[in-house]
Each structure stands twice: as structure tokens, then as C-alpha cells.
Amino acid sequence: MPRPSMREQLIEAASDRFHEHGFNGSGIKDITDTAGTPKGSFYNHFDSKESMAVEVMSRYAHGRQMRMLTATATPAVERIRVHFEYLSKDLQQYGYARGCLFGNFGAELSTQSPVIREEVARRLAVWESLLAAALGEAQEAGALASRVDGAVLARFLVDAWEGAALRAKITRSGAPLDDFFTVFDSLTTVPPAAGADSGKA
């Protein structure tokens, strides 16, 4: 396979560093050392560490498989659950130590960086919009026990997930995510698919 470009190496390294050490705990030299590139190469590709963080969030958002929520060939409740199961497996892969990058950046930087705060807010709003559409479809199909407005319910699910991901990071345990799935299932009139296991691998 072709060697990743230096820009890609820097983005991958920054993603790992930001997830493991946070934004403030990751200096530019830390990132370039992790990428195996000269420190001066950073400014050939990025104006600042903030601009790099925005790019990392874009890649992270793509990796969260949001398109699962729009796959209308699958019933809405099922695809919402499968989406969160996918996110759960991603957290489990790292021993629950990384958390969600959106939540991590929001907690760390919302009072420090308007650029990152606004980007986190924008990414969460896109997620909520896709969830709201799927939830509205589920309500029309009679698959939700809750009649709460889909947009409100979508915000609640995103907030609940972010809180569960943070708690899982603190406890290094999937139990908070199990609780999330238990409550999610209580909102529906459709039992979980056979073999569903709250996203555990």
C-alpha cells in the first residue's frame, strides 16, 4: 500500500494524542514525534493546533458511521440501536479509556477555544438531526413508546450517550453504556434484535 502522506501521518498522530492526552496535554512536538515527522512540517499543513483539531474532528465524525442512521432499508429503531452498538464497540476497543472525542473536547475546551467549541456544537447538531429524523420515522411506524418530540428525544440520547461515555472513561467499564441501552430499549415498542448484547464485543 502507498505510504500515507505527511499530512495524514500528522492527523493520525494528533487523533491518538488528543484522545489519550487531551488537547492541552498534546504539544505540537508530541504530535510530530508520534508521527515521525520534523516539527517544522506541522506548519506546512496546519495554521495552528486548533485548525488541526478541527480536521481531526472531521475525520472522527466520518468514522462514527453516521450513515447508519439514514439506511432506510432497515427499520429505524434497529438502525439507531446498531449505530450506538457500533460506538460502544469503538469505546470498548480502547478499554473505555478514550471516551468520545466530541465530549472530551467540549469538556476541556468550551471555555478556552471558541473555534473548537463551535465545531463540537456543529458536529453534535448534525448527529442530533440524523437521530431526530430516524426517531420521527420510528414514531410514525409505532415503534417508539415515547411520544416526546423527535428533536428533543435526539438531544436527550446524544446527551445521555456523552455522559455514559464519560462515565465509562472514568470507571474503565462498559456498565454505563449498558445502562444507556437499557433505557433506550425501554423507549421502544420493539424488543432488541435476537443476539443484541448492548454493543459488547
Kinemage of the C-alpha trace (Angstrom):
@kinemage 1
@onewidth
@group {chain A} dominant
@subgroup {mainchain}
@vectorlist {calphas} color= white
{ca met a 1} P 0.000 0.000 0.000
{ca pro a 2} L 1.244 3.543 -0.658
{ca arg a 3} L 2.836 5.343 2.271
{ca pro a 4} L 0.452 7.818 3.952
{ca ser a 5} L 1.182 11.454 3.199
{ca met a 6} L 2.864 13.529 5.861
{ca arg a 7} L -0.423 15.371 6.432
{ca glu a 8} L -2.212 12.066 7.030
{ca gln a 9} L 0.532 10.931 9.391
{ca leu a 10} L 0.128 14.140 11.385
{ca ile a 11} L -3.670 13.806 11.542
{ca glu a 12} L -3.477 10.193 12.703
{ca ala a 13} L -0.872 11.057 15.317
{ca ala a 14} L -2.894 14.036 16.537
{ca ser a 15} L -6.026 11.908 16.805
{ca asp a 16} L -4.219 9.408 19.022
{ca arg a 17} L -2.586 12.111 21.135
{ca phe a 18} L -5.781 14.143 21.579
{ca his a 19} L -7.734 11.034 22.563
{ca glu a 20} L -5.141 9.803 25.036
{ca his a 21} L -3.773 13.048 26.486
{ca gly a 22} L -6.283 15.755 25.593
{ca phe a 23} L -5.741 18.916 23.583
{ca asn a 24} L -3.739 20.778 26.209
{ca gly a 25} L -1.695 17.695 27.027
{ca ser a 26} L -0.577 17.300 23.420
{ca gly a 27} L 2.077 19.703 22.219
{ca ile a 28} L 2.967 20.139 18.572
{ca lys a 29} L 6.299 18.389 19.165
{ca asp a 30} L 4.471 15.492 20.821
{ca ile a 31} L 2.329 15.159 17.692
{ca thr a 32} L 5.199 15.385 15.213
{ca asp a 33} L 7.288 12.948 17.284
{ca thr a 34} L 4.385 10.486 17.292
{ca ala a 35} L 4.005 10.964 13.527
{ca gly a 36} L 7.754 10.567 12.993
{ca thr a 37} L 7.962 13.878 11.144
{ca pro a 38} L 10.083 17.011 11.698
{ca lys a 39} L 8.454 19.599 13.960
{ca gly a 40} L 8.661 22.206 11.218
{ca ser a 41} L 6.482 20.053 8.987
{ca phe a 42} L 3.454 20.839 11.121
{ca tyr a 43} L 3.144 24.416 9.857
{ca asn a 44} L 3.436 23.296 6.257
{ca his a 45} L -0.002 21.679 6.682
{ca phe a 46} L -1.808 23.471 9.536
{ca asp a 47} L -2.088 27.064 10.689
{ca ser a 48} L -2.447 26.099 14.336
{ca lys a 49} L -3.147 23.236 16.703
{ca glu a 50} L -6.787 24.401 16.719
{ca ser a 51} L -7.079 24.033 12.946
{ca met a 52} L -5.611 20.547 13.259
{ca ala a 53} L -8.158 19.682 15.973
{ca val a 54} L -10.991 20.747 13.642
{ca glu a 55} L -9.629 18.413 10.952
{ca val a 56} L -9.285 15.584 13.477
{ca met a 57} L -12.936 16.074 14.474
{ca ser a 58} L -13.971 15.889 10.824
{ca arg a 59} L -12.207 12.535 10.457
{ca tyr a 60} L -13.622 11.344 13.758
{ca ala a 61} L -17.167 12.256 12.700
{ca his a 62} L -16.739 10.288 9.478
{ca gly a 63} L -15.562 7.271 11.462
{ca arg a 64} L -18.692 7.280 13.625
{ca gln a 65} L -20.668 5.820 10.724
{ca met a 66} L -23.498 8.368 10.849
{ca arg a 67} L -24.759 6.967 7.564
{ca met a 68} L -26.100 4.002 9.540
{ca leu a 69} L -28.873 6.318 10.705
{ca thr a 70} L -30.010 7.033 7.145
{ca ala a 71} L -30.103 3.421 5.883
{ca thr a 72} L -33.869 3.389 5.471
{ca ala a 73} L -33.952 -0.229 4.255
{ca thr a 74} L -33.541 -1.134 7.948
{ca pro a 75} L -36.272 -0.275 10.495
{ca ala a 76} L -35.463 2.968 12.312
{ca val a 77} L -35.240 1.588 15.860
{ca glu a 78} L -32.931 -1.188 14.725
{ca arg a 79} L -30.552 1.106 12.886
{ca ile a 80} L -30.420 3.574 15.800
{ca arg a 81} L -29.508 0.749 18.159
{ca val a 82} L -26.956 -0.696 15.739
{ca his a 83} L -25.392 2.770 15.442
{ca phe a 84} L -24.942 3.075 19.194
{ca glu a 85} L -23.700 -0.520 19.391
{ca tyr a 86} L -21.020 0.427 16.861
{ca leu a 87} L -19.990 3.384 19.017
{ca ser a 88} L -19.940 1.137 22.078
{ca lys a 89} L -17.581 -1.340 20.405
{ca asp a 90} L -15.269 1.527 19.456
{ca leu a 91} L -15.061 2.622 23.107
{ca gln a 92} L -14.543 -0.954 24.248
{ca gln a 93} L -11.686 -1.394 21.776
{ca tyr a 94} L -9.597 1.018 23.845
{ca gly a 95} L -10.645 -0.295 27.239
{ca tyr a 96} L -13.132 2.594 27.613
{ca ala a 97} L -10.147 4.873 28.315
{ca arg a 98} L -10.575 7.262 25.378
{ca gly a 99} L -14.168 8.414 25.598
{ca cys a 100} L -15.854 10.361 22.816
{ca leu a 101} L -13.646 12.987 21.196
{ca phe a 102} L -16.563 15.431 20.887
{ca gly a 103} L -17.307 15.130 24.596
{ca asn a 104} L -13.625 15.275 25.524
{ca phe a 105} L -13.010 18.447 23.531
{ca gly a 106} L -16.252 20.014 24.730
{ca ala a 107} L -15.410 19.398 28.388
{ca glu a 108} L -11.801 20.518 28.067
{ca leu a 109} L -12.023 23.465 25.693
{ca ser a 110} L -15.504 25.009 25.715
{ca thr a 111} L -14.251 27.923 27.834
{ca gln a 112} L -10.862 28.163 26.111
{ca ser a 113} L -11.426 27.902 22.367
{ca pro a 114} L -14.484 29.361 20.635
{ca val a 115} L -13.358 27.685 17.402
{ca ile a 116} L -13.379 24.202 18.895
{ca arg a 117} L -16.494 24.846 20.986
{ca glu a 118} L -18.410 25.883 17.874
{ca glu a 119} L -17.109 22.902 15.904
{ca val a 120} L -18.145 20.481 18.645
{ca ala a 121} L -21.584 22.120 18.779
{ca arg a 122} L -21.914 21.831 14.988
{ca arg a 123} L -20.921 18.159 14.965
{ca leu a 124} L -23.358 17.326 17.761
{ca ala a 125} L -26.131 19.216 15.946
{ca val a 126} L -25.568 17.151 12.766
{ca trp a 127} L -25.721 13.952 14.827
{ca glu a 128} L -28.907 15.103 16.563
{ca ser a 129} L -30.515 15.976 13.235
{ca leu a 130} L -29.886 12.498 11.819
{ca leu a 131} L -31.152 10.877 15.013
{ca ala a 132} L -34.249 13.086 15.053
{ca ala a 133} L -35.156 12.028 11.516
{ca ala a 134} L -34.795 8.338 12.394
{ca leu a 135} L -36.734 8.780 15.636
{ca gly a 136} L -39.544 10.570 13.804
{ca glu a 137} L -39.712 7.683 11.364
{ca ala a 138} L -39.863 5.231 14.289
{ca gln a 139} L -42.711 7.176 15.876
{ca glu a 140} L -44.686 7.157 12.634
{ca ala a 141} L -44.210 3.388 12.459
{ca gly a 142} L -45.446 2.984 16.040
{ca ala a 143} L -42.066 1.605 17.114
{ca leu a 144} L -41.489 4.116 19.930
{ca ala a 145} L -43.349 4.079 23.233
{ca ser a 146} L -42.301 7.686 23.788
{ca arg a 147} L -44.238 10.486 22.107
{ca val a 148} L -41.667 13.110 23.040
{ca asp a 149} L -40.781 15.261 20.032
{ca gly a 150} L -38.088 13.549 17.948
{ca ala a 151} L -35.718 16.533 18.113
{ca val a 152} L -35.952 16.658 21.905
{ca leu a 153} L -35.507 12.909 22.173
{ca ala a 154} L -32.494 13.062 19.846
{ca arg a 155} L -30.818 15.703 22.017
{ca phe a 156} L -31.551 13.597 25.085
{ca leu a 157} L -29.978 10.489 23.526
{ca val a 158} L -26.857 12.397 22.467
{ca asp a 159} L -26.527 13.946 25.926
{ca ala a 160} L -27.114 10.579 27.594
{ca trp a 161} L -24.552 8.901 25.354
{ca glu a 162} L -21.925 11.553 26.000
{ca gly a 163} L -22.497 11.234 29.749
{ca ala a 164} L -22.300 7.446 29.568
{ca ala a 165} L -19.094 7.617 27.513
{ca leu a 166} L -17.548 9.942 30.101
{ca arg a 167} L -18.620 7.698 32.980
{ca ala a 168} L -17.219 4.665 31.133
{ca lys a 169} L -13.930 6.540 30.717
{ca ile a 170} L -13.811 7.307 34.431
{ca thr a 171} L -14.696 3.784 35.546
{ca arg a 172} L -12.950 1.939 32.666
{ca ser a 173} L -16.143 -0.070 32.449
{ca gly a 174} L -18.904 -0.670 29.925
{ca ala a 175} L -21.579 -0.626 32.638
{ca pro a 176} L -22.670 2.987 31.917
{ca leu a 177} L -23.192 2.040 28.266
{ca asp a 178} L -25.242 -0.985 29.309
{ca asp a 179} L -27.447 1.404 31.290
{ca phe a 180} L -27.830 3.582 28.197
{ca phe a 181} L -29.066 0.617 26.146
{ca thr a 182} L -31.429 -0.476 28.912
{ca val a 183} L -33.104 2.937 28.929
{ca phe a 184} L -33.087 3.161 25.131
{ca asp a 185} L -34.850 -0.192 24.864
{ca ser a 186} L -37.471 0.989 27.363
{ca leu a 187} L -38.385 3.805 24.955
{ca thr a 188} L -39.293 1.434 22.160
{ca thr a 189} L -42.155 -0.938 21.471
{ca val a 190} L -39.813 -3.240 19.563
{ca pro a 191} L -37.698 -5.779 21.507
{ca pro a 192} L -33.946 -5.757 20.761
{ca ala a 193} L -32.924 -7.969 17.855
{ca ala a 194} L -32.010 -11.528 18.782
{ca gly a 195} L -28.429 -11.643 19.957
{ca ala a 196} L -28.234 -7.923 20.775
{ca asp a 197} L -25.867 -7.525 23.691
{ca ser a 198} L -25.721 -3.804 24.427
{ca gly a 199} L -22.872 -3.446 21.964
{ca lys a 200} L -20.433 -5.711 23.799
{ca ala a 201} L -17.861 -7.444 21.638
